[in-house]
Structure formats: structure tokens, C-alpha cells
Amino acid sequence: MYLHIGGEEIIRKSSVIGIFDLDKTSQSHVTRGYLAAAESAGQVVSAAEDIPKSFVVTSESVGGQTVYLSQMNTVTLARRNEDGMKLD
């Protein structure tokens, strides 16, 4: 099963660690530090054509995590994650 997170980005549902609201979580210095470190390590992928509203942390990359920025809100992504998406 796959999850469409915006733009041309589709990720495996099984690799999703968490879906987070960017506005709410970026108020924490811990989250800002995590996102800055992920960006420095080249682990951030933007699926947002506009200002991102959320980010999805996945275990897709070998030996690490990938952070996807999405312009979709967390409710939409969570619904899609529950419903799933099959690619045949």
C-alpha cells in the first residue's frame, strides 16, 4: 500500500513513522533541531509546491530516515494513510 503525500511523491505506508503538523511541532526547539539536522544530512525531500503544512518521517532510506515536507494537512494525510492506495 502507498500514501500520496503531494506533488509527485508516493511513499510506502509501511515506512511511515509519523505524520506531524509543521506549525504546531516547529514551536519546539527539539523539532526545529531535528529538522535542521535532517536537512543538513540531505534527508529532507519537499513534496510541497507551496508553503508546507506538515512533514512525514519515514524509514525508507537505508540506515536512516527521510523527512518529506507536504503542503497537505495532517488530517488529510492521516485519512489517506488509513484508507491506503493501491498501485497496480
DSSP file (Angstrom, degrees, kcal/mol; ACC not computed):
  #  RESIDUE AA STRUCTURE BP1 BP2  ACC     N-H-->O    O-->H-N    N-H-->O    O-->H-N    TCO  KAPPA ALPHA  PHI   PSI    X-CA   Y-CA   Z-CA
    1    1 A M              0   0    0      0, 0.0    12,-1.9     0, 0.0    13,-0.5   0.000 360.0 360.0 360.0 149.1    0.0    0.0    0.0
    2    2 A Y  E     -A   12   0A   0     83,-2.5     2,-0.5    10,-0.3    83,-0.4  -0.861 360.0-143.8-128.1 158.1    1.1    3.5   -0.8
    3    3 A L  E     -A   11   0A   0      8,-3.1     8,-2.5    -2,-0.3     2,-0.6  -0.983  11.2-146.5-126.0 119.5    0.5    7.0    0.5
    4    4 A H  E     +A   10   0A   0     -2,-0.5     6,-0.2     6,-0.2     3,-0.1  -0.770  18.6 178.3 -85.3 120.1    0.3   10.0   -1.8
    5    5 A I  E     -     0   0A   0      4,-1.9    67,-0.5    -2,-0.6    66,-0.3   0.344  53.3 -72.9-107.6   5.7    1.8   13.0    0.1
    6    6 A G  E >  S+A    9   0A   0      3,-0.7     3,-2.2     1,-0.2    -1,-0.4  -0.377  97.4  27.9 121.6 160.4    1.5   15.6   -2.6
    7    7 A G  T 3  S-     0   0    0      1,-0.3    -1,-0.2    -2,-0.1    40,-0.1  -0.331 126.6 -36.1  56.3-130.5    3.2   16.6   -5.8
    8    8 A E  T 3  S+     0   0    0     -3,-0.1     2,-0.5    -4,-0.0    -1,-0.3   0.218 105.8 121.0-105.6  11.5    4.7   13.5   -7.4
    9    9 A E  E <   +A    6   0A   0     -3,-2.2    -4,-1.9    38,-0.2    -3,-0.7  -0.677  30.2 169.0 -90.3 124.6    5.7   11.9   -4.1
   10   10 A I  E     -A    4   0A   0     -2,-0.5     2,-0.3    -6,-0.2    -6,-0.2  -1.000  10.9-174.6-130.0 129.4    4.3    8.5   -3.2
   11   11 A I  E     -A    3   0A   0     -8,-2.5    -8,-3.1    -2,-0.4     2,-0.3  -0.849  32.7 -95.9-124.1 159.5    5.7    6.6   -0.2
   12   12 A R  E >   -A    2   0A   0     -2,-0.3     3,-1.3   -10,-0.2     4,-0.4  -0.571  25.0-141.6 -73.1 131.6    5.1    3.1    1.2
   13   13 A K  G >  S+     0   0    0    -12,-1.9     3,-1.4    -2,-0.3    -1,-0.1   0.863 100.5  62.0 -60.0 -36.2    2.6    3.1    4.1
   14   14 A S  G 3  S+     0   0    0    -13,-0.5    -1,-0.3     1,-0.3   -12,-0.1   0.688  99.9  54.8 -66.3 -17.3    4.7    0.6    6.0
   15   15 A S  G <  S+     0   0    0     -3,-1.3    44,-2.1    43,-0.1     2,-0.4   0.543  79.4 113.6 -92.5  -7.3    7.6    3.0    6.1
   16   16 A V  E <   +B   58   0B   0     -3,-1.4    42,-0.2    -4,-0.4     3,-0.1  -0.503  33.6 172.6 -71.6 123.2    5.7    5.8    7.8
   17   17 A I  E     -     0   0B   0     40,-3.3     2,-0.3     1,-0.4    41,-0.2   0.803  65.4 -19.4 -93.9 -41.0    6.9    6.5   11.3
   18   18 A G  E     -B   57   0B   0     39,-1.5    39,-2.5     2,-0.0     2,-0.5  -0.981  45.2-140.2-167.3 155.2    4.9    9.6   11.9
   19   19 A I  E     -B   56   0B   0     -2,-0.3     2,-0.4    37,-0.2    37,-0.2  -0.991  31.9-173.0-121.2 123.8    2.8   12.5   10.4
   20   20 A F  E     -B   55   0B   0     35,-2.8    35,-2.3    -2,-0.5     2,-0.5  -0.933  28.8-121.0-128.7 142.2    3.3   15.9   12.1
   21   21 A D  E  >  -B   54   0B   0     -2,-0.4     4,-2.4    33,-0.2     5,-0.3  -0.689  22.5-151.4 -76.7 121.7    1.8   19.3   11.8
   22   22 A L  H  > S+     0   0    0     31,-2.3     4,-1.8    -2,-0.5    32,-0.2   0.878  90.7  51.3 -67.4 -39.7    4.6   21.7   10.9
   23   23 A D  H  4 S+     0   0    0     30,-0.6     4,-0.3     2,-0.2    -1,-0.2   0.933 116.1  39.7 -63.5 -46.2    3.1   24.8   12.6
   24   24 A K  H >4 S+     0   0    0      1,-0.2     3,-0.8     2,-0.1     4,-0.2   0.920 120.4  41.7 -72.0 -44.6    2.5   23.1   15.9
   25   25 A T  H >< S+     0   0    0     -4,-2.4     3,-1.5     1,-0.2     6,-0.3   0.780 102.2  66.8 -79.0 -25.5    5.6   21.0   16.2
   26   26 A S  T 3< S+     0   0    0     -4,-1.8    -1,-0.2    -5,-0.3    -2,-0.1   0.550  83.7  76.2 -75.2  -3.7    8.1   23.6   14.9
   27   27 A Q  T <  S+     0   0    0     -3,-0.8     2,-0.3    -4,-0.3    -1,-0.3   0.737  82.2  82.8 -72.3 -21.9    7.4   25.7   18.0
   28   28 A S  S <> S-     0   0    0     -3,-1.5     4,-2.2    -4,-0.2     5,-0.2  -0.666  75.8-144.2 -85.3 134.6    9.6   23.2   19.9
   29   29 A H  H  > S+     0   0    0     -2,-0.3     4,-2.1     1,-0.2    -1,-0.1   0.789 101.8  59.5 -67.0 -25.7   13.4   23.8   19.7
   30   30 A V  H  > S+     0   0    0      2,-0.2     4,-2.3     1,-0.2    -1,-0.2   0.935 107.6  43.8 -66.3 -46.5   13.8   20.0   19.7
   31   31 A T  H  > S+     0   0    0     -6,-0.3     4,-2.8     2,-0.2     5,-0.2   0.917 112.7  51.8 -65.6 -43.5   11.8   19.6   16.5
   32   32 A R  H  X S+     0   0    0     -4,-2.2     4,-2.3    -7,-0.2    -1,-0.2   0.904 111.4  48.5 -59.1 -40.6   13.5   22.6   14.9
   33   33 A G  H  X S+     0   0    0     -4,-2.1     4,-2.5     2,-0.2    -2,-0.2   0.903 110.9  50.1 -64.9 -42.1   16.8   21.0   15.7
   34   34 A Y  H  X S+     0   0    0     -4,-2.3     4,-2.5     2,-0.2    -2,-0.2   0.935 112.7  46.0 -61.6 -47.5   15.7   17.6   14.3
   35   35 A L  H  X S+     0   0    0     -4,-2.8     4,-2.3     1,-0.2    -2,-0.2   0.884 112.6  50.8 -65.2 -38.3   14.5   19.2   11.0
   36   36 A A  H  X S+     0   0    0     -4,-2.3     4,-2.4    -5,-0.2    -1,-0.2   0.912 111.8  47.4 -64.7 -42.2   17.7   21.2   10.7
   37   37 A A  H  X S+     0   0    0     -4,-2.5     4,-1.9     2,-0.2    -2,-0.2   0.903 111.8  50.0 -65.6 -41.2   19.9   18.1   11.3
   38   38 A A  H  <>S+     0   0    0     -4,-2.5     5,-3.0     2,-0.2     6,-0.5   0.899 111.3  49.6 -63.4 -40.3   17.8   16.1    8.7
   39   39 A E  H ><5S+     0   0    0     -4,-2.3     3,-1.3     1,-0.2     5,-0.2   0.928 110.2  49.9 -63.5 -45.0   18.2   19.0    6.2
   40   40 A S  H 3<5S+     0   0    0     -4,-2.4    -1,-0.2     1,-0.3    -2,-0.2   0.841 110.1  51.3 -62.3 -33.6   22.0   19.1    6.8
   41   41 A A  T 3<5S-     0   0    0     -4,-1.9    -1,-0.3    -5,-0.2    -2,-0.2   0.458 116.3-114.9 -83.3  -1.3   22.2   15.3    6.3
   42   42 A G  T < 5S+     0   0    0     -3,-1.3    -3,-0.2    -4,-0.3    -2,-0.1   0.779  80.4 125.1  74.2  26.7   20.3   15.6    3.0
   43   43 A Q      < +     0   0    0     -5,-3.0    24,-3.4    -6,-0.2     2,-0.5   0.305  42.5  96.8-100.8   7.9   17.3   13.6    4.4
   44   44 A V  E     -c   67   0B   0     -6,-0.5     2,-0.4    -5,-0.2    24,-0.2  -0.866  48.4-175.8-105.0 129.7   14.6   16.2    3.6
   45   45 A V  E     -c   68   0B   0     22,-3.0    24,-2.7    -2,-0.5     2,-0.6  -0.986  18.1-140.2-122.2 128.9   12.5   15.9    0.4
   46   46 A S  E     +c   69   0B   0     -2,-0.4    24,-0.1    22,-0.2    22,-0.1  -0.805  28.1 166.8 -94.3 121.6   10.0   18.6   -0.5
   47   47 A A        +     0   0    0     22,-3.0     2,-0.5    -2,-0.6    24,-0.3   0.187  52.4 104.6-107.1  11.2    6.7   17.4   -1.9
   48   48 A A        -     0   0    0     21,-0.2    22,-0.1    22,-0.2   -42,-0.1  -0.815  47.9-173.4-101.6 129.1    5.2   20.8   -1.4
   49   49 A E  S    S+     0   0    0     -2,-0.5     2,-0.2     2,-0.1    -1,-0.1   0.638  83.7  23.4 -86.9 -17.5    4.7   23.2   -4.3
   50   50 A D  S    S-     0   0    0      1,-0.1    -2,-0.1     0, 0.0     0, 0.0  -0.419 121.9 -35.6-126.1-160.9    3.7   25.9   -1.8
   51   51 A I  S    S-     0   0    0     -2,-0.2    -1,-0.1     1,-0.1    -2,-0.1  -0.502  71.5-116.5 -66.0 126.6    4.4   26.5    1.9
   52   52 A P        -     0   0    0      0, 0.0    19,-0.3     0, 0.0    -1,-0.1  -0.377  28.8-175.2 -69.1 144.2    4.5   23.1    3.7
   53   53 A K        +     0   0    0     17,-2.5   -31,-2.3    19,-0.2   -30,-0.6   0.606  67.2  12.8-107.6 -21.5    1.8   22.4    6.3
   54   54 A S  E     -BD  21  70B   0     16,-2.3    16,-2.8   -33,-0.3     2,-0.3  -0.921  59.8-141.3-147.8 168.8    3.1   19.0    7.5
   55   55 A F  E     -BD  20  69B   0    -35,-2.3   -35,-2.8    -2,-0.3     2,-0.5  -0.997   8.7-151.0-139.1 148.1    6.0   16.6    7.5
   56   56 A V  E     -BD  19  68B   0     12,-2.6    12,-2.9    -2,-0.3     2,-0.5  -0.965   8.4-152.0-119.1 125.9    6.1   12.9    7.2
   57   57 A V  E     +BD  18  67B   0    -39,-2.5   -40,-3.3    -2,-0.5   -39,-1.5  -0.857  22.5 177.7 -99.2 128.8    9.0   10.9    8.8
   58   58 A T  E     -BD  16  66B   0      8,-2.9     8,-1.9    -2,-0.5     3,-0.2  -0.854  38.3-138.7-127.9 162.8    9.7    7.6    7.1
   59   59 A S        +     0   0    0    -44,-2.1     4,-0.2    -2,-0.3     5,-0.1  -0.131  67.2 118.9-106.6  34.2   12.2    4.8    7.4
   60   60 A E        +     0   0    0    -45,-0.2    -1,-0.2     6,-0.2     5,-0.1   0.877  52.1  78.2 -70.5 -39.5   12.6    4.4    3.6
   61   61 A S  S >  S-     0   0    0     -3,-0.2     3,-1.5     3,-0.1     2,-0.3  -0.439  93.8-101.8 -77.2 147.6   16.3    5.2    3.3
   62   62 A V  T 3  S-     0   0    0      1,-0.3    -1,-0.1    -2,-0.1     3,-0.1  -0.504 103.1  -0.8 -69.0 123.2   18.8    2.5    4.2
   63   63 A G  T 3  S+     0   0    0     -2,-0.3     2,-0.3     1,-0.2    -1,-0.3   0.605 131.1  37.7  76.4  11.9   20.3    3.1    7.6
   64   64 A G  S <  S-     0   0    0     -3,-1.5     2,-0.3    -5,-0.1    -1,-0.2  -0.906  80.8 -85.4-166.1-166.4   18.3    6.3    8.3
   65   65 A Q        -     0   0    0     -2,-0.3     2,-0.4    -5,-0.1    -6,-0.2  -0.827  22.0-145.9-119.3 157.2   15.1    8.3    8.0
   66   66 A T  E     - D   0  58B   0     -8,-1.9    -8,-2.9    -2,-0.3     2,-0.5  -0.985   9.4-152.0-122.2 137.3   13.7   10.5    5.3
   67   67 A V  E     -cD  44  57B   0    -24,-3.4   -22,-3.0    -2,-0.4     2,-0.5  -0.945   9.5-162.2-110.6 121.3   11.6   13.6    6.1
   68   68 A Y  E     -cD  45  56B   0    -12,-2.9   -12,-2.6    -2,-0.5     2,-0.4  -0.905   8.3-147.2-105.2 126.0    9.0   14.6    3.5
   69   69 A L  E     -cD  46  55B   0    -24,-2.7   -22,-3.0    -2,-0.5     2,-0.4  -0.785  22.6-173.7 -89.1 133.3    7.6   18.1    3.6
   70   70 A S  E     - D   0  54B   0    -16,-2.8   -17,-2.5    -2,-0.4   -16,-2.3  -0.963  33.3-147.4-131.2 144.9    4.0   18.2    2.4
   71   71 A Q  S    S+     0   0    0     -2,-0.4     2,-0.2   -24,-0.3   -65,-0.1   0.473  77.0  97.0 -86.1  -1.7    1.5   21.0    1.7
   72   72 A M  S    S-     0   0    0    -67,-0.5   -19,-0.2   -18,-0.1    -2,-0.2  -0.592  80.8-113.4 -84.6 149.0   -1.3   18.7    2.8
   73   73 A N     >  -     0   0    0     -2,-0.2     4,-2.0     1,-0.1     5,-0.2  -0.355  26.4-108.6 -79.2 165.9   -2.6   19.0    6.3
   74   74 A T  H  > S+     0   0    0      1,-0.2     4,-2.7     2,-0.2     5,-0.2   0.822 115.5  58.1 -65.5 -32.9   -2.2   16.2    8.8
   75   75 A V  H  > S+     0   0    0      2,-0.2     4,-2.3     1,-0.2    -1,-0.2   0.931 108.0  46.5 -63.6 -45.0   -5.8   15.2    8.8
   76   76 A T  H  > S+     0   0    0      1,-0.2     4,-2.4     2,-0.2    -2,-0.2   0.929 114.9  46.5 -62.0 -46.4   -5.8   14.6    5.0
   77   77 A L  H  X S+     0   0    0     -4,-2.0     4,-2.3     1,-0.2    -2,-0.2   0.891 111.4  51.4 -65.2 -39.3   -2.6   12.6    5.2
   78   78 A A  H  X S+     0   0    0     -4,-2.7     4,-2.0     2,-0.2    -1,-0.2   0.909 110.5  49.1 -64.8 -41.1   -3.8   10.5    8.2
   79   79 A R  H  X S+     0   0    0     -4,-2.3     4,-2.8     1,-0.2     5,-0.3   0.926 112.3  48.0 -62.0 -44.6   -7.1    9.7    6.3
   80   80 A R  H  X S+     0   0    0     -4,-2.4     4,-2.9     1,-0.2    -1,-0.2   0.878 109.6  53.4 -64.2 -36.4   -5.1    8.7    3.3
   81   81 A N  H  < S+     0   0    0     -4,-2.3    -1,-0.2     2,-0.2    -2,-0.2   0.867 112.2  44.6 -66.7 -35.9   -2.8    6.6    5.4
   82   82 A E  H  < S+     0   0    0     -4,-2.0    -2,-0.2    -5,-0.1    -1,-0.2   0.913 118.6  42.1 -72.2 -44.0   -5.8    4.8    6.9
   83   83 A D  H  < S-     0   0    0     -4,-2.8    -2,-0.2    -5,-0.2    -3,-0.2   0.889  98.9-156.5 -72.7 -40.2   -7.6    4.2    3.6
   84   84 A G     <  -     0   0    0     -4,-2.9     2,-0.3    -5,-0.3   -81,-0.1  -0.058   9.1-116.6  84.3 169.4   -4.5    3.3    1.6
   85   85 A M        -     0   0    0    -83,-0.4   -83,-2.5    -4,-0.1     2,-0.4  -0.943  17.7-151.7-149.6 122.3   -3.7    3.5   -2.0
   86   86 A K        -     0   0    0     -2,-0.3     2,-0.6   -85,-0.2    -2,-0.0  -0.814   2.7-159.5 -99.5 134.5   -3.1    0.6   -4.3
   87   87 A L              0   0    0     -2,-0.4    -2,-0.0     1,-0.1     0, 0.0  -0.957 360.0 360.0-111.0 118.3   -0.9    0.9   -7.4
   88   88 A D              0   0    0     -2,-0.6    -1,-0.1     0, 0.0    -2,-0.0   0.407 360.0 360.0-106.5 360.0   -1.5   -1.8  -10.0
